[in-house]
Amino acid sequence: MKIQARITIPYAVANYAEMRDRGFYYVDKTDYIPRLEAYKAPVFLRPRRFGKSLLVSTLAHYYDRTLAHRFEDLFGGTYIGSHPTPEHNRYMIIRYDFSAMVMADNMEGLEQNFNDLNCSPVEIMVLHNHDLFGDFKFTARGNASKMLEEALAYARGHGFPPVYILIDEYDNFTNQLLTSYNDPL
């Protein structure tokens, strides 16, 4: 009698590499990647709990130049693994997640919370691409917008690969602002 391996259905797992590494059941939607590349700035508008975070993670793993050595591990057996586009593993990735954005009572507090949340993704991109950025240092630490400008200008000025910016829960921030306050900030 042949024993079938159990397939584990993931719950609350939105990390593509974790899904693949742990052998979780995965519905392959990578055939959408070539279609997404036809758009200049794709935006995913889907209801909550519809897999947007996993899709963002999938795109991050697919386009991240620092994960090229794992391409077969991560995408083997998927549509895009058999039909990779020329864009795979060509980008430096900045991945924002606005789900953790904390509201504040005033504009200064809101700006501080925004900076606290969004400086890290830029720092992570520089760290993951240390082979290119070397001893690069931010001059505007603590200011997410200026740090992004500095990193992008440095990358552009040195002919680095392009930066792919992914934003998860992009609507969470504005939804919280609209629903949390009776008075405008």
Residue frames as qw, qx, qy, qz and C-alpha x, y, z in Angstrom:
[[0.000, 0.889, 0.457, 0.000, 0.00, 0.00, 0.00],
 [0.424, 0.351, -0.002, 0.835, 1.39, 3.37, -1.03],
 [0.262, -0.709, -0.445, 0.480, 1.17, 6.12, 1.58],
 [0.278, 0.786, 0.235, 0.500, 0.40, 9.56, 0.24],
 [0.362, -0.014, -0.306, 0.880, 2.36, 12.51, 1.59],
 [0.063, -0.785, -0.545, 0.286, 0.23, 15.01, 3.46],
 [0.267, 0.501, 0.189, 0.801, -0.21, 18.37, 1.87],
 [0.251, -0.509, -0.493, 0.660, -0.33, 21.16, 4.40],
 [0.116, 0.794, 0.390, 0.452, -2.66, 24.02, 3.66],
 [0.359, 0.077, -0.318, 0.874, -1.06, 27.20, 4.98],
 [0.220, -0.853, -0.470, -0.050, -2.83, 29.58, 7.29],
 [0.200, -0.972, 0.021, 0.122, -1.69, 33.18, 7.68],
 [0.651, -0.278, 0.390, 0.590, 1.51, 32.58, 5.70],
 [0.423, 0.888, 0.126, -0.130, 2.28, 35.41, 3.32],
 [0.173, -0.731, 0.577, 0.319, 5.97, 34.71, 2.72],
 [0.807, 0.451, -0.262, -0.275, 6.54, 33.01, -0.61],
 [0.353, 0.502, -0.771, 0.169, 9.89, 31.45, 0.34],
 [0.368, -0.201, 0.754, -0.505, 8.42, 30.01, 3.53],
 [0.821, 0.247, 0.160, -0.489, 5.53, 28.50, 1.55],
 [0.749, 0.497, -0.427, -0.099, 7.90, 26.83, -0.88],
 [0.157, 0.505, -0.782, 0.330, 10.56, 25.82, 1.66],
 [0.419, -0.123, 0.730, -0.526, 7.99, 24.18, 3.95],
 [0.031, -0.074, -0.933, -0.352, 6.19, 22.45, 1.10],
 [0.341, 0.391, 0.527, -0.673, 2.84, 24.09, 1.77],
 [0.434, 0.565, 0.676, 0.187, 0.04, 23.74, -0.73],
 [0.065, -0.507, 0.137, 0.849, 0.42, 26.56, -3.25],
 [0.569, 0.677, 0.466, -0.023, -1.94, 27.56, -6.04],
 [0.504, -0.114, 0.338, 0.787, 0.42, 28.67, -8.79],
 [0.264, 0.894, 0.326, -0.158, -0.49, 32.14, -9.99],
 [0.406, -0.526, 0.343, 0.664, 2.93, 32.93, -11.42],
 [0.429, 0.395, 0.627, 0.517, 1.49, 32.90, -14.93],
 [0.029, 0.945, 0.325, -0.019, 0.25, 36.41, -14.12],
 [0.483, -0.604, 0.162, 0.613, 3.79, 37.76, -13.80],
 [0.382, 0.104, 0.516, 0.760, 4.38, 38.22, -17.55],
 [0.008, 0.751, 0.551, 0.364, 1.03, 40.00, -17.79],
 [0.376, -0.855, -0.194, 0.300, 1.91, 42.29, -14.89],
 [0.515, -0.311, 0.285, 0.746, 5.15, 43.23, -16.61],
 [0.265, 0.516, 0.541, 0.609, 3.07, 44.73, -19.41],
 [0.211, -0.917, -0.308, -0.142, 1.88, 47.43, -16.97],
 [0.324, 0.628, -0.309, 0.637, 4.09, 50.33, -15.98],
 [0.097, -0.280, 0.617, -0.729, 2.80, 50.60, -12.39],
 [0.505, -0.313, -0.747, -0.299, 0.41, 47.77, -11.52],
 [0.325, -0.258, 0.487, -0.769, -1.96, 48.19, -8.58],
 [0.303, -0.188, -0.930, -0.088, -3.82, 45.19, -7.13],
 [0.433, -0.182, 0.208, -0.858, -7.32, 46.01, -5.96],
 [0.556, -0.160, -0.799, -0.163, -8.79, 42.96, -4.29],
 [0.636, -0.659, -0.107, -0.387, -10.85, 42.35, -1.14],
 [0.319, -0.640, 0.637, -0.289, -9.20, 41.56, 2.17],
 [0.658, -0.207, 0.716, -0.102, -7.86, 38.01, 2.65],
 [0.791, 0.568, 0.076, -0.214, -7.53, 37.55, -1.10],
 [0.894, -0.004, 0.205, 0.399, -3.80, 36.78, -1.27],
 [0.311, 0.926, -0.074, 0.199, -2.37, 40.20, -2.11],
 [0.388, -0.801, 0.457, -0.007, 0.39, 39.93, 0.50],
 [0.798, -0.107, 0.553, 0.214, 1.48, 36.53, -0.83],
 [0.648, 0.675, 0.244, 0.256, 1.49, 37.93, -4.36],
 [0.022, 0.960, -0.250, 0.123, 3.64, 40.87, -3.24],
 [0.605, -0.558, 0.563, 0.080, 6.02, 38.41, -1.57],
 [0.827, 0.264, 0.449, 0.212, 6.08, 36.26, -4.71],
 [0.455, 0.859, 0.035, 0.232, 7.01, 39.29, -6.81],
 [0.265, -0.878, 0.396, -0.043, 9.70, 40.32, -4.33],
 [0.727, -0.306, 0.594, 0.157, 11.29, 36.87, -4.51],
 [0.751, 0.497, 0.382, 0.209, 10.99, 36.72, -8.29],
 [0.372, 0.886, 0.000, 0.278, 12.56, 40.10, -9.02],
 [0.464, -0.841, 0.270, 0.065, 15.16, 40.32, -6.22],
 [0.567, 0.665, -0.480, 0.082, 18.67, 40.14, -7.68],
 [0.154, -0.549, 0.746, -0.344, 20.05, 38.83, -4.39],
 [0.738, -0.038, 0.584, -0.336, 17.83, 35.73, -4.65],
 [0.618, 0.529, -0.446, -0.374, 18.96, 34.65, -8.13],
 [0.131, 0.361, -0.918, 0.098, 20.84, 31.69, -6.58],
 [0.337, 0.124, 0.826, -0.435, 17.49, 30.37, -5.23],
 [0.487, 0.246, -0.268, -0.794, 15.47, 30.75, -8.42],
 [0.514, 0.046, -0.813, -0.270, 15.14, 27.01, -9.07],
 [0.155, -0.159, -0.849, 0.479, 14.35, 26.25, -5.40],
 [0.214, 0.335, 0.396, -0.828, 11.68, 28.92, -5.24],
 [0.541, 0.445, -0.072, -0.710, 10.14, 28.73, -8.69],
 [0.115, 0.185, -0.936, -0.275, 10.89, 25.20, -9.90],
 [0.030, 0.349, 0.935, -0.064, 7.63, 23.46, -10.74],
 [0.206, 0.687, 0.379, -0.585, 5.75, 26.73, -11.31],
 [0.580, 0.748, 0.303, 0.110, 4.72, 28.34, -14.56],
 [0.117, 0.968, -0.222, 0.014, 7.26, 31.15, -14.22],
 [0.586, -0.525, 0.589, 0.184, 9.99, 28.68, -13.29],
 [0.674, 0.209, 0.635, 0.315, 9.56, 27.08, -16.71],
 [0.366, 0.719, 0.371, 0.461, 8.87, 30.37, -18.50],
 [0.391, -0.604, -0.183, 0.670, 11.00, 33.05, -16.78],
 [0.327, 0.926, 0.160, 0.098, 10.85, 36.55, -18.17],
 [0.597, 0.451, -0.210, 0.629, 14.02, 38.54, -18.86],
 [0.209, -0.748, 0.145, -0.613, 13.17, 40.66, -15.79],
 [0.859, -0.464, -0.214, -0.016, 13.60, 37.92, -13.17],
 [0.756, -0.453, -0.045, 0.469, 16.20, 38.63, -10.49],
 [0.486, 0.489, 0.138, 0.711, 17.13, 41.98, -12.09],
 [0.168, -0.797, -0.103, -0.571, 16.05, 44.44, -9.39],
 [0.181, 0.068, -0.657, 0.729, 16.92, 45.75, -5.99],
 [0.369, -0.569, -0.678, -0.284, 13.76, 45.41, -3.90],
 [0.094, -0.127, 0.457, -0.876, 12.21, 47.85, -1.45],
 [0.380, -0.410, -0.790, -0.252, 9.16, 46.33, 0.19],
 [0.211, -0.229, 0.333, -0.890, 6.89, 48.54, 2.25],
 [0.328, -0.404, -0.852, -0.054, 4.12, 47.16, 4.45],
 [0.175, -0.387, 0.081, -0.902, 1.65, 49.77, 5.62],
 [0.661, -0.442, -0.566, -0.218, -0.34, 47.29, 7.74],
 [0.623, -0.335, -0.461, 0.536, 1.80, 48.18, 10.75],
 [0.111, 0.451, 0.009, 0.885, 1.23, 51.92, 10.43],
 [0.297, -0.508, -0.660, 0.468, 0.25, 53.39, 13.79],
 [0.008, 0.821, 0.326, 0.468, -2.02, 56.42, 13.94],
 [0.376, -0.114, -0.382, 0.837, -1.24, 59.45, 16.08],
 [0.028, -0.759, -0.539, 0.364, -3.14, 62.39, 17.57],
 [0.119, 0.886, -0.060, -0.444, -1.41, 65.02, 15.46],
 [0.709, 0.688, -0.153, -0.016, 0.49, 65.50, 12.24],
 [0.040, 0.742, -0.651, 0.156, 3.92, 65.46, 13.91],
 [0.607, -0.252, 0.719, -0.225, 3.19, 62.14, 15.59],
 [0.851, 0.425, 0.262, -0.161, 1.83, 60.70, 12.37],
 [0.496, 0.783, -0.374, 0.035, 4.95, 61.79, 10.49],
 [0.223, -0.598, 0.745, -0.194, 7.17, 60.25, 13.18],
 [0.767, 0.007, 0.605, -0.214, 5.26, 56.96, 13.01],
 [0.771, 0.628, 0.003, -0.103, 5.51, 56.98, 9.22],
 [0.269, 0.770, -0.567, 0.113, 9.27, 57.50, 9.41],
 [0.490, -0.417, 0.727, -0.239, 9.67, 54.84, 12.11],
 [0.839, 0.215, 0.469, -0.172, 7.91, 52.31, 9.88],
 [0.744, 0.656, 0.128, 0.019, 9.38, 53.24, 6.51],
 [0.002, 0.836, -0.543, -0.081, 13.07, 53.89, 7.10],
 [0.643, -0.301, 0.704, -0.006, 13.72, 50.18, 7.60],
 [0.828, 0.424, 0.367, 0.020, 12.72, 48.93, 4.11],
 [0.430, 0.869, -0.230, 0.085, 15.22, 51.32, 2.49],
 [0.290, -0.696, 0.649, -0.097, 17.94, 50.27, 4.93],
 [0.803, -0.031, 0.593, -0.049, 17.18, 46.61, 4.23],
 [0.746, 0.658, 0.096, 0.038, 17.49, 47.16, 0.47],
 [0.179, 0.859, -0.462, 0.128, 20.90, 48.79, 0.95],
 [0.520, -0.483, 0.690, -0.142, 22.01, 45.99, 3.30],
 [0.857, 0.203, 0.470, -0.053, 20.82, 43.22, 0.96],
 [0.689, 0.681, 0.058, 0.241, 22.70, 44.87, -1.90],
 [0.483, -0.797, 0.231, 0.279, 25.86, 45.55, 0.11],
 [0.721, 0.025, 0.449, 0.528, 27.93, 44.17, -2.77],
 [0.337, 0.671, 0.336, 0.568, 26.87, 47.30, -4.68],
 [0.221, -0.930, -0.123, -0.266, 26.37, 49.91, -1.97],
 [0.620, 0.264, -0.435, 0.597, 29.58, 49.07, -0.10],
 [0.348, -0.265, -0.502, 0.746, 30.20, 51.72, 2.56],
 [0.129, -0.534, -0.360, -0.754, 27.26, 53.94, 1.54],
 [0.179, -0.325, -0.656, 0.657, 25.89, 55.92, 4.49],
 [0.037, -0.788, -0.543, -0.288, 22.59, 57.76, 4.79],
 [0.212, 0.187, -0.228, 0.932, 22.86, 61.44, 5.69],
 [0.442, -0.286, -0.037, -0.849, 19.15, 61.81, 6.50],
 [0.289, -0.114, -0.935, 0.169, 18.65, 58.94, 8.93],
 [0.061, 0.382, 0.685, -0.617, 15.19, 58.90, 10.43],
 [0.422, 0.513, 0.022, -0.747, 13.52, 60.59, 7.45],
 [0.692, 0.184, 0.695, 0.065, 12.02, 57.87, 5.25],
 [0.557, 0.805, 0.198, -0.059, 11.39, 60.09, 2.22],
 [0.092, 0.894, -0.429, -0.095, 14.89, 61.55, 2.21],
 [0.522, -0.371, 0.762, 0.100, 16.49, 58.15, 2.80],
 [0.723, 0.431, 0.539, 0.043, 14.60, 56.79, -0.21],
 [0.396, 0.915, -0.057, -0.053, 15.73, 59.76, -2.31],
 [0.204, -0.765, 0.601, 0.108, 19.36, 59.27, -1.20],
 [0.638, -0.118, 0.755, 0.100, 19.38, 55.53, -1.94],
 [0.669, 0.617, 0.414, 0.025, 17.72, 55.98, -5.34],
 [0.245, 0.942, -0.216, -0.078, 20.04, 58.83, -6.33],
 [0.362, -0.608, 0.695, 0.125, 23.11, 56.83, -5.26],
 [0.698, 0.141, 0.697, 0.084, 21.92, 53.76, -7.19],
 [0.564, 0.793, 0.233, -0.003, 21.12, 55.81, -10.29],
 [0.045, 0.932, -0.348, -0.092, 24.42, 57.71, -10.07],
 [0.344, -0.508, 0.782, 0.111, 26.42, 54.49, -9.89],
 [0.525, 0.287, -0.623, -0.504, 24.54, 52.61, -12.61],
 [0.287, -0.076, 0.902, -0.314, 23.11, 50.01, -10.23],
 [0.060, -0.342, -0.881, -0.320, 20.21, 47.78, -11.27],
 [0.318, -0.457, -0.194, -0.808, 16.80, 49.44, -11.06],
 [0.134, -0.013, 0.755, -0.642, 14.81, 49.46, -7.83],
 [0.397, -0.370, -0.712, -0.446, 11.47, 47.69, -7.69],
 [0.193, -0.145, 0.508, -0.827, 9.21, 49.19, -5.01],
 [0.414, -0.350, -0.805, -0.242, 6.44, 46.97, -3.65],
 [0.248, -0.235, 0.377, -0.861, 3.82, 48.34, -1.26],
 [0.335, -0.311, -0.888, -0.044, 1.66, 45.94, 0.71],
 [0.208, -0.688, -0.622, 0.311, -1.49, 47.14, 2.46],
 [0.254, 0.200, 0.165, 0.932, -1.16, 50.41, 0.54],
 [0.300, -0.577, -0.380, -0.658, -4.73, 51.34, 1.46],
 [0.593, -0.470, -0.588, 0.286, -4.47, 50.56, 5.18],
 [0.335, -0.151, -0.202, 0.908, -2.81, 53.86, 6.01],
 [0.185, -0.164, -0.222, -0.943, -5.42, 56.03, 4.29],
 [0.547, -0.440, -0.638, -0.317, -8.31, 53.88, 5.49],
 [0.520, -0.412, -0.541, 0.517, -7.15, 54.35, 9.08],
 [0.132, -0.070, -0.059, 0.987, -6.86, 58.09, 8.57],
 [0.330, -0.253, -0.429, -0.802, -10.34, 58.32, 7.07],
 [0.642, -0.435, -0.584, -0.241, -12.05, 56.14, 9.67],
 [0.590, -0.255, -0.538, 0.546, -10.14, 57.05, 12.85],
 [0.194, -0.233, -0.207, 0.930, -10.61, 60.78, 12.97],
 [0.180, 0.793, 0.575, -0.094, -13.67, 62.99, 12.92],
 [0.032, 0.946, -0.085, -0.310, -11.52, 66.07, 12.52],
 [0.770, 0.570, -0.146, 0.245, -8.94, 66.39, 9.75],
 [0.749, -0.374, -0.031, 0.546, -5.33, 66.23, 10.87]]
